[in-house]
Amino acid sequence: MEMYTVWVPASANARLNALRSWLERHQEQLLVTLSLLVGLWLTARSIYELVA
């Protein structure tokens, strides 16, 4: 991303601002989804270790 901002600063600035605003709007949903995925992965791993 740093090299992208060096080569095309105007376009990179617009895209990074769009990404930043999207992350601000969806931060809570993103955290819940990532936590759910990690929890499911840990549960599946634990069940596999108990069975194997």
N, CA, C, O and CB atoms as a CASP TS submission, in Angstrom:
PFRMAT TS
TARGET T0000
AUTHOR 0000-0000-0000
METHOD Language model
MODEL 1
PARENT N/A
ATOM      1  N   MET     1       0.817  -1.183   0.000  1.00  0.00           N
ATOM      2  CA  MET     1       0.000   0.000   0.000  1.00  0.00           C
ATOM      3  C   MET     1       0.867   1.255   0.000  1.00  0.00           C
ATOM      4  O   MET     1       0.505   2.270  -0.595  1.00  0.00           O
ATOM      5  CB  MET     1      -0.933  -0.007   1.195  1.00  0.00           C
ATOM      6  N   GLU     2       1.992   1.176   0.660  1.00  0.00           N
ATOM      7  CA  GLU     2       2.856   2.353   0.710  1.00  0.00           C
ATOM      8  C   GLU     2       3.392   2.699  -0.673  1.00  0.00           C
ATOM      9  O   GLU     2       3.449   3.871  -1.042  1.00  0.00           O
ATOM     10  CB  GLU     2       4.015   2.123   1.680  1.00  0.00           C
ATOM     11  N   MET     3       3.778   1.698  -1.426  1.00  0.00           N
ATOM     12  CA  MET     3       4.285   1.966  -2.772  1.00  0.00           C
ATOM     13  C   MET     3       3.162   2.474  -3.675  1.00  0.00           C
ATOM     14  O   MET     3       3.394   3.297  -4.560  1.00  0.00           O
ATOM     15  CB  MET     3       4.923   0.697  -3.374  1.00  0.00           C
ATOM     16  N   TYR     4       1.961   1.986  -3.450  1.00  0.00           N
ATOM     17  CA  TYR     4       0.801   2.444  -4.222  1.00  0.00           C
ATOM     18  C   TYR     4       0.561   3.931  -3.966  1.00  0.00           C
ATOM     19  O   TYR     4       0.242   4.678  -4.892  1.00  0.00           O
ATOM     20  CB  TYR     4      -0.466   1.620  -3.858  1.00  0.00           C
ATOM     21  N   THR     5       0.712   4.362  -2.714  1.00  0.00           N
ATOM     22  CA  THR     5       0.523   5.778  -2.402  1.00  0.00           C
ATOM     23  C   THR     5       1.639   6.632  -2.989  1.00  0.00           C
ATOM     24  O   THR     5       1.430   7.810  -3.280  1.00  0.00           O
ATOM     25  CB  THR     5       0.451   5.983  -0.892  1.00  0.00           C
ATOM     26  N   VAL     6       2.823   6.051  -3.166  1.00  0.00           N
ATOM     27  CA  VAL     6       3.928   6.798  -3.769  1.00  0.00           C
ATOM     28  C   VAL     6       3.695   6.960  -5.270  1.00  0.00           C
ATOM     29  O   VAL     6       3.917   8.038  -5.823  1.00  0.00           O
ATOM     30  CB  VAL     6       5.277   6.085  -3.506  1.00  0.00           C
ATOM     31  N   TRP     7       3.250   5.894  -5.924  1.00  0.00           N
ATOM     32  CA  TRP     7       3.091   5.930  -7.375  1.00  0.00           C
ATOM     33  C   TRP     7       1.845   6.678  -7.822  1.00  0.00           C
ATOM     34  O   TRP     7       1.904   7.450  -8.779  1.00  0.00           O
ATOM     35  CB  TRP     7       3.052   4.533  -7.914  1.00  0.00           C
ATOM     36  N   VAL     8       0.715   6.465  -7.149  1.00  0.00           N
ATOM     37  CA  VAL     8      -0.562   7.086  -7.544  1.00  0.00           C
ATOM     38  C   VAL     8      -1.221   7.674  -6.296  1.00  0.00           C
ATOM     39  O   VAL     8      -2.171   7.089  -5.774  1.00  0.00           O
ATOM     40  CB  VAL     8      -1.517   6.041  -8.244  1.00  0.00           C
ATOM     41  N   PRO     9      -0.741   8.812  -5.810  1.00  0.00           N
ATOM     42  CA  PRO     9      -1.231   9.319  -4.520  1.00  0.00           C
ATOM     43  C   PRO     9      -2.713   9.706  -4.509  1.00  0.00           C
ATOM     44  O   PRO     9      -3.390   9.469  -3.509  1.00  0.00           O
ATOM     45  CB  PRO     9      -0.422  10.509  -4.121  1.00  0.00           C
ATOM     46  N   ALA    10      -3.227  10.285  -5.575  1.00  0.00           N
ATOM     47  CA  ALA    10      -4.624  10.718  -5.567  1.00  0.00           C
ATOM     48  C   ALA    10      -5.568   9.517  -5.523  1.00  0.00           C
ATOM     49  O   ALA    10      -6.511   9.493  -4.732  1.00  0.00           O
ATOM     50  CB  ALA    10      -4.923  11.583  -6.802  1.00  0.00           C
ATOM     51  N   SER    11      -5.316   8.533  -6.365  1.00  0.00           N
ATOM     52  CA  SER    11      -6.158   7.344  -6.397  1.00  0.00           C
ATOM     53  C   SER    11      -6.030   6.546  -5.099  1.00  0.00           C
ATOM     54  O   SER    11      -7.023   6.050  -4.568  1.00  0.00           O
ATOM     55  CB  SER    11      -5.792   6.465  -7.597  1.00  0.00           C
ATOM     56  N   ALA    12      -4.818   6.428  -4.601  1.00  0.00           N
ATOM     57  CA  ALA    12      -4.595   5.688  -3.357  1.00  0.00           C
ATOM     58  C   ALA    12      -5.301   6.372  -2.189  1.00  0.00           C
ATOM     59  O   ALA    12      -5.877   5.706  -1.329  1.00  0.00           O
ATOM     60  CB  ALA    12      -3.088   5.562  -3.066  1.00  0.00           C
ATOM     61  N   ASN    13      -5.253   7.692  -2.162  1.00  0.00           N
ATOM     62  CA  ASN    13      -5.906   8.430  -1.083  1.00  0.00           C
ATOM     63  C   ASN    13      -7.415   8.194  -1.108  1.00  0.00           C
ATOM     64  O   ASN    13      -8.031   7.991  -0.061  1.00  0.00           O
ATOM     65  CB  ASN    13      -5.599   9.934  -1.196  1.00  0.00           C
ATOM     66  N   ALA    14      -8.005   8.219  -2.290  1.00  0.00           N
ATOM     67  CA  ALA    14      -9.447   7.990  -2.405  1.00  0.00           C
ATOM     68  C   ALA    14      -9.813   6.582  -1.977  1.00  0.00           C
ATOM     69  O   ALA    14     -10.786   6.388  -1.247  1.00  0.00           O
ATOM     70  CB  ALA    14      -9.917   8.237  -3.836  1.00  0.00           C
ATOM     71  N   ARG    15      -9.044   5.594  -2.423  1.00  0.00           N
ATOM     72  CA  ARG    15      -9.341   4.204  -2.058  1.00  0.00           C
ATOM     73  C   ARG    15      -9.133   3.942  -0.574  1.00  0.00           C
ATOM     74  O   ARG    15      -9.936   3.256   0.058  1.00  0.00           O
ATOM     75  CB  ARG    15      -8.476   3.253  -2.867  1.00  0.00           C
ATOM     76  N   LEU    16      -8.055   4.490  -0.016  1.00  0.00           N
ATOM     77  CA  LEU    16      -7.795   4.283   1.404  1.00  0.00           C
ATOM     78  C   LEU    16      -8.841   4.982   2.264  1.00  0.00           C
ATOM     79  O   LEU    16      -9.225   4.457   3.309  1.00  0.00           O
ATOM     80  CB  LEU    16      -6.399   4.784   1.766  1.00  0.00           C
ATOM     81  N   ASN    17      -9.308   6.148   1.849  1.00  0.00           N
ATOM     82  CA  ASN    17     -10.384   6.820   2.588  1.00  0.00           C
ATOM     83  C   ASN    17     -11.674   6.015   2.515  1.00  0.00           C
ATOM     84  O   ASN    17     -12.404   5.925   3.502  1.00  0.00           O
ATOM     85  CB  ASN    17     -10.615   8.238   2.036  1.00  0.00           C
ATOM     86  N   ALA    18     -11.962   5.431   1.356  1.00  0.00           N
ATOM     87  CA  ALA    18     -13.153   4.592   1.224  1.00  0.00           C
ATOM     88  C   ALA    18     -13.036   3.357   2.115  1.00  0.00           C
ATOM     89  O   ALA    18     -14.004   2.974   2.771  1.00  0.00           O
ATOM     90  CB  ALA    18     -13.363   4.174  -0.248  1.00  0.00           C
ATOM     91  N   LEU    19     -11.869   2.740   2.141  1.00  0.00           N
ATOM     92  CA  LEU    19     -11.643   1.577   3.000  1.00  0.00           C
ATOM     93  C   LEU    19     -11.777   1.953   4.468  1.00  0.00           C
ATOM     94  O   LEU    19     -12.396   1.225   5.244  1.00  0.00           O
ATOM     95  CB  LEU    19     -10.260   0.974   2.737  1.00  0.00           C
ATOM     96  N   ARG    20     -11.204   3.078   4.848  1.00  0.00           N
ATOM     97  CA  ARG    20     -11.270   3.533   6.235  1.00  0.00           C
ATOM     98  C   ARG    20     -12.719   3.789   6.660  1.00  0.00           C
ATOM     99  O   ARG    20     -13.121   3.403   7.758  1.00  0.00           O
ATOM    100  CB  ARG    20     -10.429   4.807   6.419  1.00  0.00           C
ATOM    101  N   SER    21     -13.493   4.431   5.804  1.00  0.00           N
ATOM    102  CA  SER    21     -14.886   4.698   6.168  1.00  0.00           C
ATOM    103  C   SER    21     -15.704   3.405   6.225  1.00  0.00           C
ATOM    104  O   SER    21     -16.583   3.270   7.076  1.00  0.00           O
ATOM    105  CB  SER    21     -15.518   5.676   5.166  1.00  0.00           C
ATOM    106  N   TRP    22     -15.422   2.454   5.327  1.00  0.00           N
ATOM    107  CA  TRP    22     -16.123   1.168   5.363  1.00  0.00           C
ATOM    108  C   TRP    22     -15.807   0.433   6.660  1.00  0.00           C
ATOM    109  O   TRP    22     -16.696  -0.135   7.294  1.00  0.00           O
ATOM    110  CB  TRP    22     -15.735   0.298   4.145  1.00  0.00           C
ATOM    111  N   LEU    23     -14.528   0.450   7.049  1.00  0.00           N
ATOM    112  CA  LEU    23     -14.140  -0.220   8.293  1.00  0.00           C
ATOM    113  C   LEU    23     -14.787   0.438   9.505  1.00  0.00           C
ATOM    114  O   LEU    23     -15.182  -0.252  10.445  1.00  0.00           O
ATOM    115  CB  LEU    23     -12.620  -0.213   8.449  1.00  0.00           C
ATOM    116  N   GLU    24     -14.898   1.758   9.495  1.00  0.00           N
ATOM    117  CA  GLU    24     -15.550   2.452  10.606  1.00  0.00           C
ATOM    118  C   GLU    24     -17.021   2.070  10.708  1.00  0.00           C
ATOM    119  O   GLU    24     -17.544   1.918  11.812  1.00  0.00           O
ATOM    120  CB  GLU    24     -15.414   3.967  10.442  1.00  0.00           C
ATOM    121  N   ARG    25     -17.694   1.912   9.567  1.00  0.00           N
ATOM    122  CA  ARG    25     -19.118   1.572   9.572  1.00  0.00           C
ATOM    123  C   ARG    25     -19.360   0.109   9.938  1.00  0.00           C
ATOM    124  O   ARG    25     -20.407  -0.216  10.500  1.00  0.00           O
ATOM    125  CB  ARG    25     -19.726   1.865   8.210  1.00  0.00           C
ATOM    126  N   HIS    26     -18.415  -0.777   9.632  1.00  0.00           N
ATOM    127  CA  HIS    26     -18.627  -2.213   9.825  1.00  0.00           C
ATOM    128  C   HIS    26     -17.716  -2.829  10.881  1.00  0.00           C
ATOM    129  O   HIS    26     -17.562  -4.049  10.933  1.00  0.00           O
ATOM    130  CB  HIS    26     -18.426  -2.928   8.526  1.00  0.00           C
ATOM    131  N   GLN    27     -17.119  -2.003  11.712  1.00  0.00           N
ATOM    132  CA  GLN    27     -16.149  -2.502  12.683  1.00  0.00           C
ATOM    133  C   GLN    27     -16.765  -3.521  13.640  1.00  0.00           C
ATOM    134  O   GLN    27     -16.173  -4.573  13.883  1.00  0.00           O
ATOM    135  CB  GLN    27     -15.566  -1.345  13.473  1.00  0.00           C
ATOM    136  N   GLU    28     -17.934  -3.225  14.179  1.00  0.00           N
ATOM    137  CA  GLU    28     -18.552  -4.138  15.142  1.00  0.00           C
ATOM    138  C   GLU    28     -18.914  -5.469  14.483  1.00  0.00           C
ATOM    139  O   GLU    28     -18.669  -6.530  15.057  1.00  0.00           O
ATOM    140  CB  GLU    28     -19.804  -3.497  15.758  1.00  0.00           C
ATOM    141  N   GLN    29     -19.489  -5.420  13.300  1.00  0.00           N
ATOM    142  CA  GLN    29     -19.847  -6.646  12.589  1.00  0.00           C
ATOM    143  C   GLN    29     -18.606  -7.473  12.267  1.00  0.00           C
ATOM    144  O   GLN    29     -18.621  -8.699  12.368  1.00  0.00           O
ATOM    145  CB  GLN    29     -20.610  -6.314  11.300  1.00  0.00           C
ATOM    146  N   LEU    30     -17.540  -6.791  11.881  1.00  0.00           N
ATOM    147  CA  LEU    30     -16.297  -7.480  11.558  1.00  0.00           C
ATOM    148  C   LEU    30     -15.719  -8.178  12.781  1.00  0.00           C
ATOM    149  O   LEU    30     -15.266  -9.319  12.682  1.00  0.00           O
ATOM    150  CB  LEU    30     -15.281  -6.498  10.987  1.00  0.00           C
ATOM    151  N   LEU    31     -15.727  -7.515  13.927  1.00  0.00           N
ATOM    152  CA  LEU    31     -15.205  -8.125  15.152  1.00  0.00           C
ATOM    153  C   LEU    31     -16.041  -9.325  15.588  1.00  0.00           C
ATOM    154  O   LEU    31     -15.498 -10.347  16.007  1.00  0.00           O
ATOM    155  CB  LEU    31     -15.160  -7.094  16.274  1.00  0.00           C
ATOM    156  N   VAL    32     -17.357  -9.197  15.488  1.00  0.00           N
ATOM    157  CA  VAL    32     -18.234 -10.306  15.867  1.00  0.00           C
ATOM    158  C   VAL    32     -18.005 -11.493  14.939  1.00  0.00           C
ATOM    159  O   VAL    32     -17.926 -12.631  15.402  1.00  0.00           O
ATOM    160  CB  VAL    32     -19.717  -9.870  15.829  1.00  0.00           C
ATOM    161  N   THR    33     -17.900 -11.245  13.645  1.00  0.00           N
ATOM    162  CA  THR    33     -17.696 -12.322  12.681  1.00  0.00           C
ATOM    163  C   THR    33     -16.353 -13.010  12.897  1.00  0.00           C
ATOM    164  O   THR    33     -16.275 -14.239  12.895  1.00  0.00           O
ATOM    165  CB  THR    33     -17.784 -11.781  11.257  1.00  0.00           C
ATOM    166  N   LEU    34     -15.303 -12.225  13.083  1.00  0.00           N
ATOM    167  CA  LEU    34     -13.984 -12.822  13.314  1.00  0.00           C
ATOM    168  C   LEU    34     -13.951 -13.612  14.619  1.00  0.00           C
ATOM    169  O   LEU    34     -13.357 -14.689  14.672  1.00  0.00           O
ATOM    170  CB  LEU    34     -12.906 -11.737  13.335  1.00  0.00           C
ATOM    171  N   SER    35     -14.574 -13.096  15.662  1.00  0.00           N
ATOM    172  CA  SER    35     -14.627 -13.811  16.940  1.00  0.00           C
ATOM    173  C   SER    35     -15.404 -15.117  16.806  1.00  0.00           C
ATOM    174  O   SER    35     -15.015 -16.139  17.370  1.00  0.00           O
ATOM    175  CB  SER    35     -15.265 -12.928  18.021  1.00  0.00           C
ATOM    176  N   LEU    36     -16.496 -15.075  16.063  1.00  0.00           N
ATOM    177  CA  LEU    36     -17.288 -16.281  15.840  1.00  0.00           C
ATOM    178  C   LEU    36     -16.483 -17.325  15.075  1.00  0.00           C
ATOM    179  O   LEU    36     -16.507 -18.505  15.425  1.00  0.00           O
ATOM    180  CB  LEU    36     -18.574 -15.944  15.080  1.00  0.00           C
ATOM    181  N   LEU    37     -15.775 -16.903  14.038  1.00  0.00           N
ATOM    182  CA  LEU    37     -14.968 -17.846  13.262  1.00  0.00           C
ATOM    183  C   LEU    37     -13.847 -18.455  14.097  1.00  0.00           C
ATOM    184  O   LEU    37     -13.591 -19.656  14.008  1.00  0.00           O
ATOM    185  CB  LEU    37     -14.381 -17.152  12.041  1.00  0.00           C
ATOM    186  N   VAL    38     -13.186 -17.650  14.894  1.00  0.00           N
ATOM    187  CA  VAL    38     -12.117 -18.173  15.760  1.00  0.00           C
ATOM    188  C   VAL    38     -12.700 -19.134  16.788  1.00  0.00           C
ATOM    189  O   VAL    38     -12.108 -20.177  17.068  1.00  0.00           O
ATOM    190  CB  VAL    38     -11.365 -17.016  16.474  1.00  0.00           C
ATOM    191  N   GLY    39     -13.854 -18.795  17.350  1.00  0.00           N
ATOM    192  CA  GLY    39     -14.500 -19.678  18.323  1.00  0.00           C
ATOM    193  C   GLY    39     -14.899 -21.008  17.711  1.00  0.00           C
ATOM    194  O   GLY    39     -14.701 -22.060  18.318  1.00  0.00           O
ATOM    195  N   LEU    40     -15.465 -20.964  16.501  1.00  0.00           N
ATOM    196  CA  LEU    40     -15.828 -22.213  15.825  1.00  0.00           C
ATOM    197  C   LEU    40     -14.599 -23.052  15.494  1.00  0.00           C
ATOM    198  O   LEU    40     -14.618 -24.276  15.630  1.00  0.00           O
ATOM    199  CB  LEU    40     -16.610 -21.915  14.547  1.00  0.00           C
ATOM    200  N   TRP    41     -13.532 -22.390  15.060  1.00  0.00           N
ATOM    201  CA  TRP    41     -12.302 -23.113  14.749  1.00  0.00           C
ATOM    202  C   TRP    41     -11.733 -23.782  16.006  1.00  0.00           C
ATOM    203  O   TRP    41     -11.317 -24.940  15.960  1.00  0.00           O
ATOM    204  CB  TRP    41     -11.261 -22.159  14.133  1.00  0.00           C
ATOM    205  N   LEU    42     -11.715 -23.057  17.116  1.00  0.00           N
ATOM    206  CA  LEU    42     -11.191 -23.634  18.361  1.00  0.00           C
ATOM    207  C   LEU    42     -12.060 -24.788  18.844  1.00  0.00           C
ATOM    208  O   LEU    42     -11.541 -25.787  19.340  1.00  0.00           O
ATOM    209  CB  LEU    42     -11.099 -22.559  19.452  1.00  0.00           C
ATOM    210  N   THR    43     -13.377 -24.660  18.703  1.00  0.00           N
ATOM    211  CA  THR    43     -14.291 -25.733  19.108  1.00  0.00           C
ATOM    212  C   THR    43     -14.071 -26.971  18.250  1.00  0.00           C
ATOM    213  O   THR    43     -13.983 -28.084  18.768  1.00  0.00           O
ATOM    214  CB  THR    43     -15.758 -25.268  19.006  1.00  0.00           C
ATOM    215  N   ALA    44     -13.983 -26.776  16.937  1.00  0.00           N
ATOM    216  CA  ALA    44     -13.765 -27.912  16.043  1.00  0.00           C
ATOM    217  C   ALA    44     -12.427 -28.576  16.320  1.00  0.00           C
ATOM    218  O   ALA    44     -12.325 -29.803  16.299  1.00  0.00           O
ATOM    219  CB  ALA    44     -13.835 -27.466  14.584  1.00  0.00           C
ATOM    220  N   ARG    45     -11.410 -27.782  16.578  1.00  0.00           N
ATOM    221  CA  ARG    45     -10.089 -28.345  16.870  1.00  0.00           C
ATOM    222  C   ARG    45     -10.110 -29.151  18.167  1.00  0.00           C
ATOM    223  O   ARG    45      -9.504 -30.220  18.248  1.00  0.00           O
ATOM    224  CB  ARG    45      -9.040 -27.227  16.963  1.00  0.00           C
ATOM    225  N   SER    46     -10.802 -28.641  19.171  1.00  0.00           N
ATOM    226  CA  SER    46     -10.893 -29.343  20.456  1.00  0.00           C
ATOM    227  C   SER    46     -11.660 -30.652  20.308  1.00  0.00           C
ATOM    228  O   SER    46     -11.255 -31.674  20.862  1.00  0.00           O
ATOM    229  CB  SER    46     -11.570 -28.452  21.509  1.00  0.00           C
ATOM    230  N   ILE    47     -12.757 -30.627  19.570  1.00  0.00           N
ATOM    231  CA  ILE    47     -13.530 -31.852  19.354  1.00  0.00           C
ATOM    232  C   ILE    47     -12.689 -32.882  18.603  1.00  0.00           C
ATOM    233  O   ILE    47     -12.715 -34.071  18.921  1.00  0.00           O
ATOM    234  CB  ILE    47     -14.831 -31.546  18.573  1.00  0.00           C
ATOM    235  N   TYR    48     -11.947 -32.413  17.607  1.00  0.00           N
ATOM    236  CA  TYR    48     -11.082 -33.326  16.840  1.00  0.00           C
ATOM    237  C   TYR    48     -10.038 -33.957  17.753  1.00  0.00           C
ATOM    238  O   TYR    48      -9.780 -35.157  17.658  1.00  0.00           O
ATOM    239  CB  TYR    48     -10.388 -32.576  15.671  1.00  0.00           C
ATOM    240  N   GLU    49      -9.440 -33.173  18.627  1.00  0.00           N
ATOM    241  CA  GLU    49      -8.420 -33.710  19.524  1.00  0.00           C
ATOM    242  C   GLU    49      -9.014 -34.686  20.546  1.00  0.00           C
ATOM    243  O   GLU    49      -8.350 -35.640  20.950  1.00  0.00           O
ATOM    244  CB  GLU    49      -7.709 -32.569  20.247  1.00  0.00           C
ATOM    245  N   LEU    50     -10.262 -34.450  20.962  1.00  0.00           N
ATOM    246  CA  LEU    50     -10.904 -35.373  21.894  1.00  0.00           C
ATOM    247  C   LEU    50     -11.217 -36.704  21.227  1.00  0.00           C
ATOM    248  O   LEU    50     -11.086 -37.759  21.848  1.00  0.00           O
ATOM    249  CB  LEU    50     -12.182 -34.757  22.454  1.00  0.00           C
ATOM    250  N   VAL    51     -11.630 -36.659  19.963  1.00  0.00           N
ATOM    251  CA  VAL    51     -12.032 -37.864  19.250  1.00  0.00           C
ATOM    252  C   VAL    51     -10.829 -38.647  18.749  1.00  0.00           C
ATOM    253  O   VAL    51     -10.837 -39.877  18.765  1.00  0.00           O
ATOM    254  CB  VAL    51     -12.937 -37.509  18.089  1.00  0.00           C
ATOM    255  N   ALA    52      -9.813 -37.954  18.311  1.00  0.00           N
ATOM    256  CA  ALA    52      -8.653 -38.623  17.696  1.00  0.00           C
ATOM    257  C   ALA    52      -7.751 -39.288  18.705  1.00  0.00           C
ATOM    258  O   ALA    52      -6.742 -39.885  18.331  1.00  0.00           O
ATOM    259  CB  ALA    52      -7.852 -37.639  16.898  1.00  0.00           C
TER
END
